[in-house]
């Protein structure tokens, strides 16, 4: 929901059906859709879900930036291209009972860098892709190596409905014995009121 032109809050309604409490917010300090070639924003969120007798709380945030590298003449967005970069950090805390033993711990997780691009093939359709790198870290004293994630797909935007279709994979997934090497990604949402979507 857009509180102002630069501040939005939201939640994943599908996750709420599974009692996954979640809320997110994003504030755009600079908006590339308002004449500036540079976009700069801050985002944050909170998730809570239960698995048997264990409660997981995840809180995180970060900063994102975008740069318009090609702007076609006229009002049409066909031929427009953008690049994006983001840094995010999240922390997870766990509490509950395992085999009649109460456990509580907190650990940083999910520190990552991401780079992405999009290209408008028409006014309403764009090709997008990104690379996410999760930095090496220690989780509960266990060393976890850095990992890459690659994804790409199509983003189709109508006046009140958006559809994202894509595939994602990682070097670990490609080299594993799992038959499914690419994971499908489907994201759809409706807009009520406000202006038609014009950007990321």
FENQUI-V240302 format. One line per field, one symbol per residue. ss: DSSP state (h for helix, s for strand, l for the rest). psi: psi as a letter, one per 30 degrees, with the letter a starting at -180 (. if undefined). A space follows every 50 residues. Layout:
# FENQUI-V240302
ss = ???
psi = ???
This chain:
# FENQUI-V240302
ss = lsllllssssllhhhhhlllsssssssssslhhhlllsssssssssssss sllsssssssssssssssssllllllllllssssssssssssssssssll ssssssssssssssssssssllllssssssssssllsssllsssllssss ssssssslllssssssssslhhhhllllllllssssssssllllllllll
psi = kjeaffkkllljeeeffggjkkkllkkjekjfghfkfkkklklllkkklk jcgkkkkkklaaklklkjfkjllafkgkfkklllkkklklkkkkkakjhg kkkklkkklgklkkklllkjfaefkkklllkkjklklkjhfkkklkklkk llakjkkaegkkkkkakllleeeeflgkejfkkkkkkkllkjaalkkfa.
